[in-house]
Structure formats: C-alpha cells, structure tokens
Amino acid sequence: MFEFMPEKDTSKPLLYSALAKAVLNLTAGERDPVANMANISALIWQFIPELNWAGFYRALGDELVLGPFLGKPACVRIPFGQGVCGTAAASGAIQLVPDVHEFPGHIACDTESRSELVVPVIGSIGLMAVIDLDSPTPGRFDEEDADGMEIVARLAAELI
Ligand code: SME
C-alpha cells in the first residue's frame, strides 16, 4: 500500500519531510486514533533506519499506557516522571538520550536498545501521548532527528 525507497544519501531533513508527507497522505480523512497511531508507527519504522522499537505511549491520567508500536513487546504502564518516556511526559520536553545506560531510571523494555528519542505529542488539551524511538546503535539520534520527529508529533496531535 505504501512503499518508500530512500536514496542512500538522503539527508535527515529530506527524510523527515518525506515522512511528514507520508503521514498526511496515509491518514487523510481518517479520524480513528488507533488506526492513525498504528500507521504513523509503521511509517516511522519504514522511513527511519536502525530502529528496534517505534511507537506510542498514550497519556491517561497520571501515567503513560502502551499504544500502537512496532518492535518487541514492551512494558504497558509508565508513571509520569519515570524512565525516558515518563520524563518526556512530565516535562513536556523532547528527550534525546545518546546512551540509555547513562540515563538514571531508564526502563529497559528491550535490552538491545542503546539510544532513545522520545517526543511529546501535545494538543490543545495538553499532553496526549509520547512517540518513543529506540535504536540498538549508541548515539543514533541527533538534533535533526529531534526536529524531524517534532514535526511528526505536531501532525500526530491532530490525528490521534
Ligand atoms: N525505555 C523507555 C521505556 C519504553 S521502551 O523503550 C519501549 C523508558 O525508559 O521510558
């Protein structure tokens, strides 16, 4: 249904711009939040290399609850303030973690994960979810990834 074949040397800004367009195309006219979170997760997985986990945790009450994702099975509930995801939820700030072993309280769902990027999804009512990306490569994510995923998160806020 959706194929993406990036050039080998595609820059990150171009990659994330293509990802954002794909998100808009694939969710056009669809209002179901679970379907949209599932397809956004699948697109992230397709577009962004070197991931071992990509998906959503939804903000429900004062905790995060696992949403649609790709990767190994993950912990279901994360209280705000705990782990990388809970820190992003509590602070509303993107968490860019080059080495998860150096992050106090990191929650190891997949022991292969070495670096992580968590982006809050903030709508008009406040925090709705976080998007969590894990990589087995240390230092996999940089500011360009954070900027690109911030755009995806802004789109997601209108779709979930
Ligand atoms: N590592 C995350 C937990 C979620 S899994 O990586 C899918 C954290 O510390 O919050």
Backbone and ligand atoms as CSV (ligand in chain L), in Angstrom:
chain,resi,resn,atom,element,x,y,z
A,1,MET,N,N,0.817,-1.209,0.000
A,1,MET,CA,C,0.000,0.000,0.000
A,1,MET,C,C,0.853,1.263,0.000
A,2,PHE,N,N,1.953,1.233,0.737
A,2,PHE,CA,C,2.829,2.402,0.748
A,2,PHE,C,C,4.275,1.934,0.721
A,3,GLU,N,N,4.994,2.315,-0.345
A,3,GLU,CA,C,6.398,1.929,-0.474
A,3,GLU,C,C,7.273,3.164,-0.352
A,4,PHE,N,N,8.376,3.035,0.324
A,4,PHE,CA,C,9.312,4.149,0.404
A,4,PHE,C,C,10.718,3.620,0.180
A,5,MET,N,N,11.383,4.137,-0.850
A,5,MET,CA,C,12.738,3.693,-1.179
A,5,MET,C,C,13.665,4.903,-1.153
A,6,PRO,N,N,14.218,5.273,0.027
A,6,PRO,CA,C,15.067,6.467,0.074
A,6,PRO,C,C,16.378,6.240,-0.669
A,7,GLU,N,N,16.909,7.321,-1.259
A,7,GLU,CA,C,18.271,7.260,-1.799
A,7,GLU,C,C,19.209,6.994,-0.631
A,8,LYS,N,N,20.339,6.383,-0.901
A,8,LYS,CA,C,21.274,6.029,0.178
A,8,LYS,C,C,21.734,7.245,0.971
A,9,ASP,N,N,21.936,8.392,0.224
A,9,ASP,CA,C,22.490,9.568,0.895
A,9,ASP,C,C,21.423,10.631,1.191
A,10,THR,N,N,20.162,10.202,1.325
A,10,THR,CA,C,19.105,11.157,1.644
A,10,THR,C,C,19.414,11.839,2.985
A,11,SER,N,N,19.359,13.180,3.003
A,11,SER,CA,C,19.656,13.892,4.254
A,11,SER,C,C,18.495,13.707,5.226
A,12,LYS,N,N,18.776,13.901,6.515
A,12,LYS,CA,C,17.716,13.733,7.513
A,12,LYS,C,C,16.568,14.713,7.301
A,13,PRO,N,N,16.829,16.008,7.031
A,13,PRO,CA,C,15.689,16.902,6.805
A,13,PRO,C,C,14.797,16.421,5.662
A,14,LEU,N,N,15.408,15.908,4.572
A,14,LEU,CA,C,14.600,15.406,3.449
A,14,LEU,C,C,13.815,14.162,3.847
A,15,LEU,N,N,14.482,13.306,4.624
A,15,LEU,CA,C,13.836,12.069,5.082
A,15,LEU,C,C,12.606,12.389,5.935
A,16,TYR,N,N,12.760,13.321,6.880
A,16,TYR,CA,C,11.638,13.661,7.769
A,16,TYR,C,C,10.553,14.436,7.029
A,17,SER,N,N,10.958,15.221,6.025
A,17,SER,CA,C,9.953,15.913,5.234
A,17,SER,C,C,9.123,14.889,4.443
A,18,ALA,N,N,9.791,13.864,3.904
A,18,ALA,CA,C,9.068,12.794,3.186
A,18,ALA,C,C,8.187,12.021,4.157
A,19,LEU,N,N,8.691,11.779,5.360
A,19,LEU,CA,C,7.898,11.068,6.378
A,19,LEU,C,C,6.639,11.873,6.727
A,20,ALA,N,N,6.799,13.185,6.921
A,20,ALA,CA,C,5.648,14.028,7.272
A,20,ALA,C,C,4.607,13.988,6.157
A,21,LYS,N,N,5.068,14.047,4.905
A,21,LYS,CA,C,4.114,13.986,3.774
A,21,LYS,C,C,3.391,12.645,3.755
A,22,ALA,N,N,4.126,11.575,4.019
A,22,ALA,CA,C,3.522,10.237,4.021
A,22,ALA,C,C,2.484,10.123,5.136
A,23,VAL,N,N,2.783,10.713,6.292
A,23,VAL,CA,C,1.822,10.695,7.406
A,23,VAL,C,C,0.534,11.389,6.976
A,24,LEU,N,N,0.674,12.562,6.352
A,24,LEU,CA,C,-0.523,13.291,5.918
A,24,LEU,C,C,-1.301,12.506,4.869
A,25,ASN,N,N,-0.590,11.902,3.924
A,25,ASN,CA,C,-1.276,11.129,2.868
A,25,ASN,C,C,-2.012,9.929,3.440
A,26,LEU,N,N,-1.333,9.188,4.313
A,26,LEU,CA,C,-1.892,7.917,4.777
A,26,LEU,C,C,-3.029,8.108,5.789
A,27,THR,N,N,-3.068,9.272,6.437
A,27,THR,CA,C,-4.112,9.500,7.445
A,27,THR,C,C,-5.233,10.404,6.918
A,28,ALA,N,N,-5.107,10.859,5.671
A,28,ALA,CA,C,-6.085,11.820,5.131
A,28,ALA,C,C,-7.498,11.276,5.265
A,29,GLY,N,N,-8.359,12.054,5.905
A,29,GLY,CA,C,-9.772,11.680,6.022
A,29,GLY,C,C,-10.060,10.644,7.089
A,30,GLU,N,N,-9.014,10.162,7.781
A,30,GLU,CA,C,-9.244,9.125,8.797
A,30,GLU,C,C,-9.216,9.749,10.195
A,31,ARG,N,N,-10.243,9.475,11.007
A,31,ARG,CA,C,-10.348,10.078,12.334
A,31,ARG,C,C,-10.072,9.086,13.454
A,32,ASP,N,N,-9.892,7.807,13.114
A,32,ASP,CA,C,-9.724,6.822,14.182
A,32,ASP,C,C,-8.308,6.918,14.768
A,33,PRO,N,N,-8.195,7.222,16.077
A,33,PRO,CA,C,-6.878,7.458,16.651
A,33,PRO,C,C,-5.987,6.211,16.670
A,34,VAL,N,N,-6.578,5.045,16.896
A,34,VAL,CA,C,-5.746,3.829,16.952
A,34,VAL,C,C,-5.182,3.514,15.573
A,35,ALA,N,N,-6.054,3.606,14.551
A,35,ALA,CA,C,-5.590,3.363,13.178
A,35,ALA,C,C,-4.487,4.350,12.801
A,36,ASN,N,N,-4.668,5.620,13.166
A,36,ASN,CA,C,-3.660,6.623,12.804
A,36,ASN,C,C,-2.356,6.406,13.561
A,37,MET,N,N,-2.438,6.063,14.847
A,37,MET,CA,C,-1.200,5.782,15.600
A,37,MET,C,C,-0.487,4.564,15.018
A,38,ALA,N,N,-1.255,3.554,14.599
A,38,ALA,CA,C,-0.663,2.340,14.025
A,38,ALA,C,C,0.051,2.665,12.713
A,39,ASN,N,N,-0.600,3.451,11.863
A,39,ASN,CA,C,0.031,3.770,10.574
A,39,ASN,C,C,1.204,4.736,10.729
A,40,ILE,N,N,1.110,5.674,11.667
A,40,ILE,CA,C,2.253,6.572,11.899
A,40,ILE,C,C,3.450,5.754,12.407
A,41,SER,N,N,3.200,4.804,13.319
A,41,SER,CA,C,4.284,3.946,13.818
A,41,SER,C,C,4.913,3.165,12.671
A,42,ALA,N,N,4.069,2.619,11.801
A,42,ALA,CA,C,4.580,1.816,10.679
A,42,ALA,C,C,5.411,2.670,9.726
A,43,LEU,N,N,4.955,3.919,9.497
A,43,LEU,CA,C,5.717,4.805,8.606
A,43,LEU,C,C,7.063,5.168,9.216
A,44,ILE,N,N,7.071,5.468,10.516
A,44,ILE,CA,C,8.341,5.781,11.192
A,44,ILE,C,C,9.299,4.601,11.027
A,45,TRP,N,N,8.773,3.411,11.243
A,45,TRP,CA,C,9.576,2.176,11.148
A,45,TRP,C,C,10.149,2.003,9.741
A,46,GLN,N,N,9.324,2.356,8.723
A,46,GLN,CA,C,9.746,2.215,7.329
A,46,GLN,C,C,10.788,3.271,6.933
A,47,PHE,N,N,10.592,4.484,7.419
A,47,PHE,CA,C,11.419,5.600,6.946
A,47,PHE,C,C,12.747,5.728,7.692
A,48,ILE,N,N,12.736,5.441,8.984
A,48,ILE,CA,C,13.902,5.790,9.798
A,48,ILE,C,C,14.733,4.531,10.046
A,49,PRO,N,N,15.978,4.533,9.579
A,49,PRO,CA,C,16.799,3.339,9.721
A,49,PRO,C,C,17.295,3.121,11.154
A,50,GLU,N,N,17.700,1.883,11.412
A,50,GLU,CA,C,18.361,1.500,12.677
A,50,GLU,C,C,17.476,1.647,13.904
A,51,LEU,N,N,16.219,1.267,13.785
A,51,LEU,CA,C,15.339,1.286,14.958
A,51,LEU,C,C,15.070,-0.146,15.427
A,52,ASN,N,N,14.913,-0.333,16.715
A,52,ASN,CA,C,14.413,-1.627,17.195
A,52,ASN,C,C,13.064,-1.485,17.917
A,53,TRP,N,N,12.575,-0.246,18.035
A,53,TRP,CA,C,11.251,-0.019,18.628
A,53,TRP,C,C,10.773,1.363,18.190
A,54,ALA,N,N,9.512,1.456,17.805
A,54,ALA,CA,C,8.929,2.752,17.426
A,54,ALA,C,C,7.440,2.716,17.700
A,55,GLY,N,N,6.962,3.672,18.463
A,55,GLY,CA,C,5.526,3.683,18.689
A,55,GLY,C,C,5.089,4.697,19.723
A,56,PHE,N,N,3.847,4.522,20.155
A,56,PHE,CA,C,3.173,5.497,21.009
A,56,PHE,C,C,2.966,4.967,22.421
A,57,TYR,N,N,3.094,5.848,23.389
A,57,TYR,CA,C,2.512,5.677,24.724
A,57,TYR,C,C,1.491,6.798,24.892
A,58,ARG,N,N,0.269,6.446,25.276
A,58,ARG,CA,C,-0.794,7.442,25.435
A,58,ARG,C,C,-0.833,7.967,26.870
A,59,ALA,N,N,-1.110,9.251,27.021
A,59,ALA,CA,C,-1.223,9.859,28.355
A,59,ALA,C,C,-2.635,9.620,28.871
A,60,LEU,N,N,-2.749,8.828,29.926
A,60,LEU,CA,C,-4.046,8.535,30.536
A,60,LEU,C,C,-3.923,8.764,32.028
A,61,GLY,N,N,-4.634,9.789,32.538
A,61,GLY,CA,C,-4.484,10.127,33.952
A,61,GLY,C,C,-3.068,10.600,34.211
A,62,ASP,N,N,-2.412,9.978,35.199
A,62,ASP,CA,C,-1.041,10.396,35.506
A,62,ASP,C,C,-0.020,9.340,35.111
A,63,GLU,N,N,-0.378,8.578,34.084
A,63,GLU,CA,C,0.576,7.588,33.579
A,63,GLU,C,C,0.484,7.461,32.068
A,64,LEU,N,N,1.522,6.843,31.506
A,64,LEU,CA,C,1.529,6.522,30.080
A,64,LEU,C,C,1.116,5.074,29.910
A,65,VAL,N,N,0.299,4.817,28.905
A,65,VAL,CA,C,-0.158,3.457,28.625
A,65,VAL,C,C,0.221,3.113,27.187
A,66,LEU,N,N,0.772,1.916,27.024
A,66,LEU,CA,C,1.261,1.469,25.726
A,66,LEU,C,C,0.204,1.619,24.630
A,67,GLY,N,N,0.626,2.133,23.495
A,67,GLY,CA,C,-0.239,2.260,22.331
A,67,GLY,C,C,0.328,1.455,21.173
A,68,PRO,N,N,-0.140,1.733,19.954
A,68,PRO,CA,C,0.369,1.021,18.787
A,68,PRO,C,C,1.878,1.219,18.619
A,69,PHE,N,N,2.570,0.140,18.245
A,69,PHE,CA,C,4.024,0.209,18.095
A,69,PHE,C,C,4.518,-0.927,17.207
A,70,LEU,N,N,5.788,-0.818,16.806
A,70,LEU,CA,C,6.496,-1.938,16.185
A,70,LEU,C,C,7.746,-2.194,17.005
A,71,GLY,N,N,8.071,-3.468,17.180
A,71,GLY,CA,C,9.228,-3.841,17.982
A,71,GLY,C,C,8.843,-4.955,18.926
A,72,LYS,N,N,9.734,-5.238,19.876
A,72,LYS,CA,C,9.429,-6.296,20.836
A,72,LYS,C,C,8.352,-5.834,21.823
A,73,PRO,N,N,7.635,-6.799,22.430
A,73,PRO,CA,C,6.640,-6.419,23.442
A,73,PRO,C,C,7.268,-5.504,24.494
A,74,ALA,N,N,6.467,-4.540,24.988
A,74,ALA,CA,C,7.029,-3.516,25.869
A,74,ALA,C,C,6.208,-3.400,27.150
A,75,CYS,N,N,6.794,-2.721,28.153
A,75,CYS,CA,C,6.056,-2.510,29.398
A,75,CYS,C,C,4.808,-1.673,29.098
A,76,VAL,N,N,3.725,-1.976,29.807
A,76,VAL,CA,C,2.423,-1.397,29.463
A,76,VAL,C,C,2.231,-0.017,30.094
A,77,ARG,N,N,2.570,0.124,31.377
A,77,ARG,CA,C,2.284,1.383,32.071
A,77,ARG,C,C,3.572,2.024,32.592
A,78,ILE,N,N,3.721,3.327,32.347
A,78,ILE,CA,C,4.881,4.079,32.831
A,78,ILE,C,C,4.364,5.323,33.548
A,79,PRO,N,N,4.579,5.426,34.866
A,79,PRO,CA,C,4.134,6.635,35.580
A,79,PRO,C,C,4.875,7.875,35.078
A,80,PHE,N,N,4.170,9.022,35.024
A,80,PHE,CA,C,4.828,10.280,34.658
A,80,PHE,C,C,6.047,10.464,35.568
A,81,GLY,N,N,7.140,10.869,34.981
A,81,GLY,CA,C,8.358,11.132,35.741
A,81,GLY,C,C,9.307,9.958,35.763
A,82,GLN,N,N,8.839,8.782,35.320
A,82,GLN,CA,C,9.738,7.615,35.353
A,82,GLN,C,C,10.258,7.274,33.960
A,83,GLY,N,N,11.528,6.864,33.911
A,83,GLY,CA,C,12.124,6.466,32.637
A,83,GLY,C,C,12.220,7.639,31.669
A,84,VAL,N,N,12.642,7.330,30.468
A,84,VAL,CA,C,12.810,8.380,29.458
A,84,VAL,C,C,11.432,8.885,29.008
A,85,CYS,N,N,10.499,7.935,28.802
A,85,CYS,CA,C,9.159,8.330,28.338
A,85,CYS,C,C,8.439,9.157,29.399
A,86,GLY,N,N,8.492,8.690,30.648
A,86,GLY,CA,C,7.818,9.399,31.732
A,86,GLY,C,C,8.420,10.774,31.980
A,87,THR,N,N,9.717,10.915,31.735
A,87,THR,CA,C,10.375,12.229,31.873
A,87,THR,C,C,9.885,13.178,30.785
A,88,ALA,N,N,9.762,12.653,29.544
A,88,ALA,CA,C,9.232,13.486,28.453
A,88,ALA,C,C,7.793,13.904,28.758
A,89,ALA,N,N,7.014,12.968,29.321
A,89,ALA,CA,C,5.608,13.267,29.626
A,89,ALA,C,C,5.502,14.320,30.724
A,90,ALA,N,N,6.302,14.171,31.772
A,90,ALA,CA,C,6.213,15.081,32.920
A,90,ALA,C,C,6.718,16.479,32.573
A,91,SER,N,N,7.759,16.538,31.724
A,91,SER,CA,C,8.376,17.838,31.426
A,91,SER,C,C,7.799,18.478,30.169
A,92,GLY,N,N,7.199,17.672,29.310
A,92,GLY,CA,C,6.729,18.184,28.020
A,92,GLY,C,C,7.879,18.465,27.067
A,93,ALA,N,N,9.077,17.995,27.425
A,93,ALA,CA,C,10.266,18.291,26.611
A,93,ALA,C,C,10.785,17.026,25.925
A,94,ILE,N,N,11.285,17.207,24.715
A,94,ILE,CA,C,11.894,16.097,23.970
A,94,ILE,C,C,13.076,15.544,24.765
A,95,GLN,N,N,13.188,14.227,24.818
A,95,GLN,CA,C,14.323,13.578,25.481
A,95,GLN,C,C,15.179,12.898,24.417
A,96,LEU,N,N,16.411,13.388,24.280
A,96,LEU,CA,C,17.367,12.834,23.325
A,96,LEU,C,C,18.457,12.164,24.145
A,97,VAL,N,N,18.492,10.836,24.121
A,97,VAL,CA,C,19.377,10.093,25.027
A,97,VAL,C,C,20.387,9.292,24.201
A,98,PRO,N,N,21.631,9.768,24.131
A,98,PRO,CA,C,22.633,9.080,23.300
A,98,PRO,C,C,22.999,7.692,23.847
A,99,ASP,N,N,22.969,7.553,25.196
A,99,ASP,CA,C,23.325,6.264,25.808
A,99,ASP,C,C,22.333,5.990,26.938
A,100,VAL,N,N,21.430,5.041,26.700
A,100,VAL,CA,C,20.373,4.806,27.694
A,100,VAL,C,C,20.948,4.309,29.029
A,101,HIS,N,N,22.142,3.721,28.990
A,101,HIS,CA,C,22.747,3.240,30.239
A,101,HIS,C,C,23.142,4.390,31.154
A,102,GLU,N,N,23.270,5.585,30.568
A,102,GLU,CA,C,23.644,6.769,31.351
A,102,GLU,C,C,22.416,7.539,31.842
A,103,PHE,N,N,21.224,7.110,31.470
A,103,PHE,CA,C,20.013,7.846,31.858
A,103,PHE,C,C,19.458,7.238,33.147
A,104,PRO,N,N,19.475,8.007,34.244
A,104,PRO,CA,C,19.004,7.447,35.518
A,104,PRO,C,C,17.533,7.035,35.415
A,105,GLY,N,N,17.244,5.778,35.756
A,105,GLY,CA,C,15.856,5.314,35.756
A,105,GLY,C,C,15.357,4.827,34.412
A,106,HIS,N,N,16.252,4.750,33.424
A,106,HIS,CA,C,15.831,4.227,32.116
A,106,HIS,C,C,15.150,2.869,32.302
A,107,ILE,N,N,14.023,2.691,31.591
A,107,ILE,CA,C,13.278,1.428,31.676
A,107,ILE,C,C,13.657,0.583,30.464
A,108,ALA,N,N,14.294,-0.554,30.709
A,108,ALA,CA,C,14.791,-1.397,29.605
A,108,ALA,C,C,13.729,-2.399,29.179
A,109,CYS,N,N,12.947,-2.019,28.172
A,109,CYS,CA,C,11.948,-2.961,27.629
A,109,CYS,C,C,12.644,-3.956,26.721
A,110,ASP,N,N,13.585,-3.472,25.913
A,110,ASP,CA,C,14.365,-4.331,25.020
A,110,ASP,C,C,15.829,-4.065,25.360
A,111,THR,N,N,16.533,-5.100,25.832
A,111,THR,CA,C,17.918,-4.897,26.292
A,111,THR,C,C,18.843,-4.503,25.139
A,112,GLU,N,N,18.381,-4.663,23.898
A,112,GLU,CA,C,19.206,-4.253,22.750
A,112,GLU,C,C,19.232,-2.737,22.578
A,113,SER,N,N,18.269,-2.031,23.161
A,113,SER,CA,C,18.206,-0.577,22.982
A,113,SER,C,C,19.432,0.086,23.595
A,114,ARG,N,N,20.070,0.973,22.819
A,114,ARG,CA,C,21.242,1.697,23.328
A,114,ARG,C,C,21.047,3.207,23.302
A,115,SER,N,N,20.190,3.701,22.402
A,115,SER,CA,C,19.886,5.137,22.409
A,115,SER,C,C,18.393,5.319,22.166
A,116,GLU,N,N,17.892,6.500,22.543
A,116,GLU,CA,C,16.438,6.677,22.550
A,116,GLU,C,C,16.084,8.139,22.273
A,117,LEU,N,N,14.958,8.329,21.589
A,117,LEU,CA,C,14.413,9.672,21.344
A,117,LEU,C,C,12.929,9.625,21.679
A,118,VAL,N,N,12.498,10.471,22.609
A,118,VAL,CA,C,11.085,10.498,22.994
A,118,VAL,C,C,10.555,11.918,22.785
A,119,VAL,N,N,9.448,12.006,22.029
A,119,VAL,CA,C,8.889,13.303,21.650
A,119,VAL,C,C,7.455,13.401,22.157
A,120,PRO,N,N,7.148,14.387,22.988
A,120,PRO,CA,C,5.759,14.550,23.452
A,120,PRO,C,C,4.830,14.972,22.319
A,121,VAL,N,N,3.620,14.446,22.365
A,121,VAL,CA,C,2.565,14.857,21.430
A,121,VAL,C,C,1.612,15.738,22.233
A,122,ILE,N,N,1.630,17.049,21.936
A,122,ILE,CA,C,0.865,17.999,22.741
A,122,ILE,C,C,-0.213,18.653,21.879
A,123,GLY,N,N,-1.467,18.462,22.278
A,123,GLY,CA,C,-2.593,19.066,21.558
A,123,GLY,C,C,-3.170,20.227,22.346
A,124,SER,N,N,-4.330,20.692,21.927
A,124,SER,CA,C,-4.939,21.852,22.577
A,124,SER,C,C,-5.336,21.538,24.022
A,125,ILE,N,N,-5.558,20.252,24.318
A,125,ILE,CA,C,-5.940,19.881,25.689
A,125,ILE,C,C,-4.728,19.515,26.542
A,126,GLY,N,N,-3.526,19.628,25.981
A,126,GLY,CA,C,-2.321,19.289,26.725
A,126,GLY,C,C,-1.679,18.026,26.184
A,127,LEU,N,N,-0.939,17.330,27.070
A,127,LEU,CA,C,-0.201,16.134,26.633
A,127,LEU,C,C,-1.173,15.030,26.239
A,128,MET,N,N,-1.017,14.502,25.027
A,128,MET,CA,C,-1.874,13.419,24.550
A,128,MET,C,C,-1.134,12.080,24.550
A,129,ALA,N,N,0.147,12.115,24.253
A,129,ALA,CA,C,0.921,10.879,24.080
A,129,ALA,C,C,2.395,11.246,23.997
A,130,VAL,N,N,3.241,10.232,23.949
A,130,VAL,CA,C,4.621,10.459,23.520
A,130,VAL,C,C,4.911,9.459,22.402
A,131,ILE,N,N,5.799,9.867,21.498
A,131,ILE,CA,C,6.301,8.938,20.477
A,131,ILE,C,C,7.706,8.540,20.918
A,132,ASP,N,N,7.932,7.225,21.000
A,132,ASP,CA,C,9.201,6.698,21.508
A,132,ASP,C,C,9.927,5.975,20.375
A,133,LEU,N,N,11.169,6.356,20.133
A,133,LEU,CA,C,12.018,5.647,19.171
A,133,LEU,C,C,13.220,5.089,19.911
A,134,ASP,N,N,13.516,3.811,19.710
A,134,ASP,CA,C,14.692,3.171,20.298
A,134,ASP,C,C,15.597,2.661,19.187
A,135,SER,N,N,16.905,2.692,19.444
A,135,SER,CA,C,17.859,2.154,18.476
A,135,SER,C,C,18.884,1.282,19.187
A,136,PRO,N,N,19.348,0.236,18.525
A,136,PRO,CA,C,20.434,-0.560,19.099
A,136,PRO,C,C,21.785,0.109,18.923
A,137,THR,N,N,21.832,1.224,18.177
A,137,THR,CA,C,23.092,1.937,17.924
A,137,THR,C,C,23.261,3.070,18.932
A,138,PRO,N,N,24.368,3.085,19.684
A,138,PRO,CA,C,24.588,4.219,20.595
A,138,PRO,C,C,24.686,5.525,19.800
A,139,GLY,N,N,24.124,6.598,20.352
A,139,GLY,CA,C,24.208,7.913,19.698
A,139,GLY,C,C,23.490,7.978,18.362
A,140,ARG,N,N,22.499,7.141,18.162
A,140,ARG,CA,C,21.817,7.078,16.860
A,140,ARG,C,C,21.072,8.382,16.515
A,141,PHE,N,N,20.557,9.090,17.533
A,141,PHE,CA,C,19.687,10.245,17.273
A,141,PHE,C,C,20.418,11.558,17.558
A,142,ASP,N,N,20.133,12.573,16.722
A,142,ASP,CA,C,20.724,13.893,16.953
A,142,ASP,C,C,19.627,14.962,16.854
A,143,GLU,N,N,20.047,16.226,16.843
A,143,GLU,CA,C,19.071,17.329,16.824
A,143,GLU,C,C,18.202,17.297,15.566
A,144,GLU,N,N,18.765,16.831,14.459
A,144,GLU,CA,C,17.955,16.761,13.223
A,144,GLU,C,C,16.836,15.736,13.369
A,145,ASP,N,N,17.148,14.621,14.054
A,145,ASP,CA,C,16.087,13.635,14.312
A,145,ASP,C,C,15.030,14.244,15.237
A,146,ALA,N,N,15.488,14.956,16.265
A,146,ALA,CA,C,14.544,15.567,17.212
A,146,ALA,C,C,13.652,16.585,16.485
A,147,ASP,N,N,14.264,17.411,15.615
A,147,ASP,CA,C,13.479,18.412,14.867
A,147,ASP,C,C,12.475,17.721,13.950
A,148,GLY,N,N,12.928,16.674,13.266
A,148,GLY,CA,C,12.041,15.958,12.338
A,148,GLY,C,C,10.892,15.296,13.064
A,149,MET,N,N,11.196,14.668,14.194
A,149,MET,CA,C,10.140,13.977,14.937
A,149,MET,C,C,9.193,14.961,15.610
A,150,GLU,N,N,9.690,16.174,15.902
A,150,GLU,CA,C,8.804,17.187,16.480
A,150,GLU,C,C,7.706,17.550,15.472
A,151,ILE,N,N,8.073,17.602,14.199
A,151,ILE,CA,C,7.070,17.878,13.153
A,151,ILE,C,C,6.062,16.732,13.082
A,152,VAL,N,N,6.564,15.498,13.124
A,152,VAL,CA,C,5.667,14.330,13.088
A,152,VAL,C,C,4.726,14.362,14.300
A,153,ALA,N,N,5.263,14.723,15.468
A,153,ALA,CA,C,4.439,14.770,16.683
A,153,ALA,C,C,3.363,15.846,16.566
A,154,ARG,N,N,3.707,16.980,15.925
A,154,ARG,CA,C,2.708,18.040,15.747
A,154,ARG,C,C,1.574,17.572,14.841
A,155,LEU,N,N,1.929,16.824,13.808
A,155,LEU,CA,C,0.893,16.249,12.930
A,155,LEU,C,C,0.062,15.248,13.707
A,156,ALA,N,N,0.744,14.412,14.490
A,156,ALA,CA,C,0.039,13.357,15.238
A,156,ALA,C,C,-0.994,13.961,16.188
A,157,ALA,N,N,-0.684,15.120,16.755
A,157,ALA,CA,C,-1.603,15.742,17.714
A,157,ALA,C,C,-2.965,16.029,17.085
A,158,GLU,N,N,-2.994,16.185,15.779
A,158,GLU,CA,C,-4.275,16.440,15.085
A,158,GLU,C,C,-4.958,15.146,14.638
A,159,LEU,N,N,-4.274,14.028,14.822
A,159,LEU,CA,C,-4.750,12.773,14.190
A,159,LEU,C,C,-5.091,11.673,15.171
A,160,ILE,N,N,-4.801,11.897,16.474
A,160,ILE,CA,C,-5.000,10.784,17.424
A,160,ILE,C,C,-6.009,11.173,18.510
L,1,SME,N1,N,12.879,2.937,27.528
L,1,SME,C1,C,11.631,3.565,27.825
L,1,SME,C2,C,10.531,2.575,28.057
L,1,SME,C3,C,9.754,2.246,26.854
L,1,SME,S1,S,10.532,1.159,25.848
L,1,SME,O1,O,11.824,1.671,25.411
L,1,SME,C4,C,9.603,0.745,24.559
L,1,SME,C5,C,11.769,4.462,29.040
L,1,SME,O2,O,12.800,4.463,29.713
L,1,SME,O3,O,10.816,5.175,29.338
